[in-house]
Amino acid sequence: MYPAYADGEIAAVAVTNQLVLVTRNSRDFERFDNLRLENWFEQ
């Protein structure tokens, strides 16, 4: 299954600008290389 177009755009902006992507929905972004993810809502 391919990621949603919007998810790809969000991931690209984060990687390009060397940002950490904070999301509750980290599962949708795990497939992107070099993307730093944080989920502040996980326990």
PDB file with one MODEL, atoms N, CA, C and O in Angstrom:
MODEL        1
ATOM      1  N   MET A   1       0.835  -1.182   0.000  1.00  0.00           N
ATOM      2  CA  MET A   1       0.000   0.000   0.000  1.00  0.00           C
ATOM      3  C   MET A   1       0.884   1.252   0.000  1.00  0.00           C
ATOM      4  O   MET A   1       1.865   1.335   0.740  1.00  0.00           O
ATOM      5  N   TYR A   2       0.531   2.189  -0.815  1.00  0.00           N
ATOM      6  CA  TYR A   2       1.297   3.428  -0.933  1.00  0.00           C
ATOM      7  C   TYR A   2       0.794   4.462   0.076  1.00  0.00           C
ATOM      8  O   TYR A   2      -0.387   4.474   0.424  1.00  0.00           O
ATOM      9  N   PRO A   3       1.692   5.326   0.540  1.00  0.00           N
ATOM     10  CA  PRO A   3       1.250   6.370   1.473  1.00  0.00           C
ATOM     11  C   PRO A   3       0.380   7.400   0.760  1.00  0.00           C
ATOM     12  O   PRO A   3       0.459   7.572  -0.456  1.00  0.00           O
ATOM     13  N   ALA A   4      -0.437   8.068   1.535  1.00  0.00           N
ATOM     14  CA  ALA A   4      -1.281   9.135   0.986  1.00  0.00           C
ATOM     15  C   ALA A   4      -0.392  10.266   0.486  1.00  0.00           C
ATOM     16  O   ALA A   4       0.682  10.516   1.032  1.00  0.00           O
ATOM     17  N   TYR A   5      -0.847  10.935  -0.543  1.00  0.00           N
ATOM     18  CA  TYR A   5      -0.085  12.037  -1.133  1.00  0.00           C
ATOM     19  C   TYR A   5       0.244  13.094  -0.090  1.00  0.00           C
ATOM     20  O   TYR A   5       1.375  13.575  -0.031  1.00  0.00           O
ATOM     21  N   ALA A   6      -0.729  13.460   0.731  1.00  0.00           N
ATOM     22  CA  ALA A   6      -0.519  14.490   1.755  1.00  0.00           C
ATOM     23  C   ALA A   6       0.543  14.056   2.760  1.00  0.00           C
ATOM     24  O   ALA A   6       1.346  14.878   3.202  1.00  0.00           O
ATOM     25  N   ASP A   7       0.557  12.776   3.125  1.00  0.00           N
ATOM     26  CA  ASP A   7       1.575  12.272   4.049  1.00  0.00           C
ATOM     27  C   ASP A   7       2.971  12.399   3.442  1.00  0.00           C
ATOM     28  O   ASP A   7       3.931  12.720   4.143  1.00  0.00           O
ATOM     29  N   GLY A   8       3.077  12.151   2.165  1.00  0.00           N
ATOM     30  CA  GLY A   8       4.358  12.302   1.476  1.00  0.00           C
ATOM     31  C   GLY A   8       4.830  13.740   1.454  1.00  0.00           C
ATOM     32  O   GLY A   8       6.017  14.019   1.624  1.00  0.00           O
ATOM     33  N   GLU A   9       3.896  14.648   1.243  1.00  0.00           N
ATOM     34  CA  GLU A   9       4.244  16.077   1.246  1.00  0.00           C
ATOM     35  C   GLU A   9       4.719  16.516   2.632  1.00  0.00           C
ATOM     36  O   GLU A   9       5.717  17.226   2.755  1.00  0.00           O
ATOM     37  N   ILE A  10       4.011  16.096   3.658  1.00  0.00           N
ATOM     38  CA  ILE A  10       4.384  16.446   5.035  1.00  0.00           C
ATOM     39  C   ILE A  10       5.752  15.880   5.373  1.00  0.00           C
ATOM     40  O   ILE A  10       6.591  16.577   5.945  1.00  0.00           O
ATOM     41  N   ALA A  11       5.980  14.627   5.025  1.00  0.00           N
ATOM     42  CA  ALA A  11       7.266  13.988   5.299  1.00  0.00           C
ATOM     43  C   ALA A  11       8.389  14.683   4.538  1.00  0.00           C
ATOM     44  O   ALA A  11       9.473  14.880   5.087  1.00  0.00           O
ATOM     45  N   ALA A  12       8.150  15.051   3.300  1.00  0.00           N
ATOM     46  CA  ALA A  12       9.177  15.715   2.494  1.00  0.00           C
ATOM     47  C   ALA A  12       9.568  17.059   3.084  1.00  0.00           C
ATOM     48  O   ALA A  12      10.751  17.399   3.119  1.00  0.00           O
ATOM     49  N   VAL A  13       8.601  17.817   3.540  1.00  0.00           N
ATOM     50  CA  VAL A  13       8.895  19.110   4.159  1.00  0.00           C
ATOM     51  C   VAL A  13       9.728  18.909   5.425  1.00  0.00           C
ATOM     52  O   VAL A  13      10.699  19.632   5.653  1.00  0.00           O
ATOM     53  N   ALA A  14       9.355  17.940   6.239  1.00  0.00           N
ATOM     54  CA  ALA A  14      10.083  17.679   7.483  1.00  0.00           C
ATOM     55  C   ALA A  14      11.519  17.244   7.204  1.00  0.00           C
ATOM     56  O   ALA A  14      12.445  17.744   7.843  1.00  0.00           O
ATOM     57  N   VAL A  15      11.721  16.330   6.268  1.00  0.00           N
ATOM     58  CA  VAL A  15      13.070  15.841   5.958  1.00  0.00           C
ATOM     59  C   VAL A  15      13.919  16.949   5.347  1.00  0.00           C
ATOM     60  O   VAL A  15      15.074  17.129   5.732  1.00  0.00           O
ATOM     61  N   THR A  16      13.362  17.682   4.409  1.00  0.00           N
ATOM     62  CA  THR A  16      14.091  18.745   3.727  1.00  0.00           C
ATOM     63  C   THR A  16      14.568  19.824   4.694  1.00  0.00           C
ATOM     64  O   THR A  16      15.655  20.381   4.535  1.00  0.00           O
ATOM     65  N   ASN A  17      13.744  20.109   5.693  1.00  0.00           N
ATOM     66  CA  ASN A  17      14.081  21.160   6.651  1.00  0.00           C
ATOM     67  C   ASN A  17      14.682  20.625   7.946  1.00  0.00           C
ATOM     68  O   ASN A  17      14.843  21.361   8.920  1.00  0.00           O
ATOM     69  N   GLN A  18      15.012  19.334   7.945  1.00  0.00           N
ATOM     70  CA  GLN A  18      15.627  18.663   9.096  1.00  0.00           C
ATOM     71  C   GLN A  18      14.805  18.870  10.366  1.00  0.00           C
ATOM     72  O   GLN A  18      15.337  19.224  11.419  1.00  0.00           O
ATOM     73  N   LEU A  19      13.508  18.644  10.246  1.00  0.00           N
ATOM     74  CA  LEU A  19      12.581  18.799  11.358  1.00  0.00           C
ATOM     75  C   LEU A  19      12.183  17.450  11.923  1.00  0.00           C
ATOM     76  O   LEU A  19      12.327  16.422  11.262  1.00  0.00           O
ATOM     77  N   VAL A  20      11.684  17.459  13.144  1.00  0.00           N
ATOM     78  CA  VAL A  20      11.087  16.274  13.748  1.00  0.00           C
ATOM     79  C   VAL A  20       9.587  16.372  13.541  1.00  0.00           C
ATOM     80  O   VAL A  20       8.972  17.381  13.887  1.00  0.00           O
ATOM     81  N   LEU A  21       9.005  15.339  12.985  1.00  0.00           N
ATOM     82  CA  LEU A  21       7.566  15.316  12.763  1.00  0.00           C
ATOM     83  C   LEU A  21       6.885  14.753  14.001  1.00  0.00           C
ATOM     84  O   LEU A  21       7.124  13.605  14.376  1.00  0.00           O
ATOM     85  N   VAL A  22       6.048  15.546  14.629  1.00  0.00           N
ATOM     86  CA  VAL A  22       5.296  15.124  15.808  1.00  0.00           C
ATOM     87  C   VAL A  22       3.875  14.820  15.359  1.00  0.00           C
ATOM     88  O   VAL A  22       3.189  15.676  14.802  1.00  0.00           O
ATOM     89  N   THR A  23       3.443  13.587  15.610  1.00  0.00           N
ATOM     90  CA  THR A  23       2.121  13.152  15.164  1.00  0.00           C
ATOM     91  C   THR A  23       1.598  12.047  16.059  1.00  0.00           C
ATOM     92  O   THR A  23       2.371  11.292  16.648  1.00  0.00           O
ATOM     93  N   ARG A  24       0.295  11.958  16.156  1.00  0.00           N
ATOM     94  CA  ARG A  24      -0.326  10.810  16.825  1.00  0.00           C
ATOM     95  C   ARG A  24      -0.361   9.606  15.890  1.00  0.00           C
ATOM     96  O   ARG A  24      -0.466   8.462  16.334  1.00  0.00           O
ATOM     97  N   ASN A  25      -0.272   9.877  14.605  1.00  0.00           N
ATOM     98  CA  ASN A  25      -0.430   8.846  13.590  1.00  0.00           C
ATOM     99  C   ASN A  25       0.930   8.443  13.020  1.00  0.00           C
ATOM    100  O   ASN A  25       1.148   8.536  11.812  1.00  0.00           O
ATOM    101  N   SER A  26       1.828   8.006  13.867  1.00  0.00           N
ATOM    102  CA  SER A  26       3.181   7.687  13.412  1.00  0.00           C
ATOM    103  C   SER A  26       3.215   6.488  12.468  1.00  0.00           C
ATOM    104  O   SER A  26       4.150   6.352  11.679  1.00  0.00           O
ATOM    105  N   ARG A  27       2.229   5.636  12.537  1.00  0.00           N
ATOM    106  CA  ARG A  27       2.194   4.450  11.675  1.00  0.00           C
ATOM    107  C   ARG A  27       2.223   4.811  10.187  1.00  0.00           C
ATOM    108  O   ARG A  27       2.856   4.122   9.387  1.00  0.00           O
ATOM    109  N   ASP A  28       1.538   5.887   9.826  1.00  0.00           N
ATOM    110  CA  ASP A  28       1.494   6.303   8.421  1.00  0.00           C
ATOM    111  C   ASP A  28       2.819   6.871   7.929  1.00  0.00           C
ATOM    112  O   ASP A  28       3.034   6.963   6.720  1.00  0.00           O
ATOM    113  N   PHE A  29       3.705   7.253   8.834  1.00  0.00           N
ATOM    114  CA  PHE A  29       4.947   7.905   8.438  1.00  0.00           C
ATOM    115  C   PHE A  29       6.181   7.015   8.629  1.00  0.00           C
ATOM    116  O   PHE A  29       7.283   7.423   8.263  1.00  0.00           O
ATOM    117  N   GLU A  30       6.027   5.831   9.183  1.00  0.00           N
ATOM    118  CA  GLU A  30       7.165   4.959   9.478  1.00  0.00           C
ATOM    119  C   GLU A  30       7.905   4.492   8.234  1.00  0.00           C
ATOM    120  O   GLU A  30       9.079   4.133   8.325  1.00  0.00           O
ATOM    121  N   ARG A  31       7.273   4.485   7.106  1.00  0.00           N
ATOM    122  CA  ARG A  31       7.895   3.972   5.879  1.00  0.00           C
ATOM    123  C   ARG A  31       8.837   4.971   5.202  1.00  0.00           C
ATOM    124  O   ARG A  31       9.549   4.601   4.269  1.00  0.00           O
ATOM    125  N   PHE A  32       8.855   6.218   5.649  1.00  0.00           N
ATOM    126  CA  PHE A  32       9.699   7.233   5.027  1.00  0.00           C
ATOM    127  C   PHE A  32      11.109   7.195   5.610  1.00  0.00           C
ATOM    128  O   PHE A  32      11.289   7.200   6.828  1.00  0.00           O
ATOM    129  N   ASP A  33      12.110   7.155   4.723  1.00  0.00           N
ATOM    130  CA  ASP A  33      13.511   7.136   5.149  1.00  0.00           C
ATOM    131  C   ASP A  33      13.935   8.512   5.642  1.00  0.00           C
ATOM    132  O   ASP A  33      13.462   9.537   5.152  1.00  0.00           O
ATOM    133  N   ASN A  34      14.825   8.518   6.609  1.00  0.00           N
ATOM    134  CA  ASN A  34      15.435   9.745   7.142  1.00  0.00           C
ATOM    135  C   ASN A  34      14.442  10.691   7.796  1.00  0.00           C
ATOM    136  O   ASN A  34      14.759  11.864   7.994  1.00  0.00           O
ATOM    137  N   LEU A  35      13.264  10.222   8.133  1.00  0.00           N
ATOM    138  CA  LEU A  35      12.260  11.053   8.787  1.00  0.00           C
ATOM    139  C   LEU A  35      12.308  10.784  10.284  1.00  0.00           C
ATOM    140  O   LEU A  35      12.142   9.650  10.735  1.00  0.00           O
ATOM    141  N   ARG A  36      12.537  11.838  11.037  1.00  0.00           N
ATOM    142  CA  ARG A  36      12.555  11.706  12.502  1.00  0.00           C
ATOM    143  C   ARG A  36      11.137  11.918  13.018  1.00  0.00           C
ATOM    144  O   ARG A  36      10.526  12.962  12.790  1.00  0.00           O
ATOM    145  N   LEU A  37      10.625  10.909  13.719  1.00  0.00           N
ATOM    146  CA  LEU A  37       9.260  10.921  14.217  1.00  0.00           C
ATOM    147  C   LEU A  37       9.231  10.953  15.728  1.00  0.00           C
ATOM    148  O   LEU A  37      10.090  10.368  16.389  1.00  0.00           O
ATOM    149  N   GLU A  38       8.244  11.636  16.271  1.00  0.00           N
ATOM    150  CA  GLU A  38       7.948  11.581  17.695  1.00  0.00           C
ATOM    151  C   GLU A  38       6.448  11.555  17.864  1.00  0.00           C
ATOM    152  O   GLU A  38       5.708  12.255  17.172  1.00  0.00           O
ATOM    153  N   ASN A  39       6.016  10.729  18.805  1.00  0.00           N
ATOM    154  CA  ASN A  39       4.608  10.671  19.159  1.00  0.00           C
ATOM    155  C   ASN A  39       4.517  11.027  20.634  1.00  0.00           C
ATOM    156  O   ASN A  39       4.821  10.197  21.491  1.00  0.00           O
ATOM    157  N   TRP A  40       4.106  12.243  20.937  1.00  0.00           N
ATOM    158  CA  TRP A  40       4.028  12.719  22.306  1.00  0.00           C
ATOM    159  C   TRP A  40       2.860  12.130  23.064  1.00  0.00           C
ATOM    160  O   TRP A  40       2.727  12.339  24.269  1.00  0.00           O
ATOM    161  N   PHE A  41       2.006  11.387  22.359  1.00  0.00           N
ATOM    162  CA  PHE A  41       0.808  10.858  22.970  1.00  0.00           C
ATOM    163  C   PHE A  41       0.933   9.379  23.342  1.00  0.00           C
ATOM    164  O   PHE A  41       0.050   8.822  23.995  1.00  0.00           O
ATOM    165  N   GLU A  42       2.041   8.741  22.920  1.00  0.00           N
ATOM    166  CA  GLU A  42       2.273   7.339  23.274  1.00  0.00           C
ATOM    167  C   GLU A  42       2.674   7.235  24.724  1.00  0.00           C
ATOM    168  O   GLU A  42       3.352   8.109  25.265  1.00  0.00           O
ATOM    169  N   GLN A  43       2.247   6.160  25.343  1.00  0.00           N
ATOM    170  CA  GLN A  43       2.635   5.942  26.737  1.00  0.00           C
ATOM    171  C   GLN A  43       3.438   4.695  26.867  1.00  0.00           C
ATOM    172  O   GLN A  43       3.858   4.342  27.969  1.00  0.00           O
TER     173      GLN A  43
ENDMDL
END
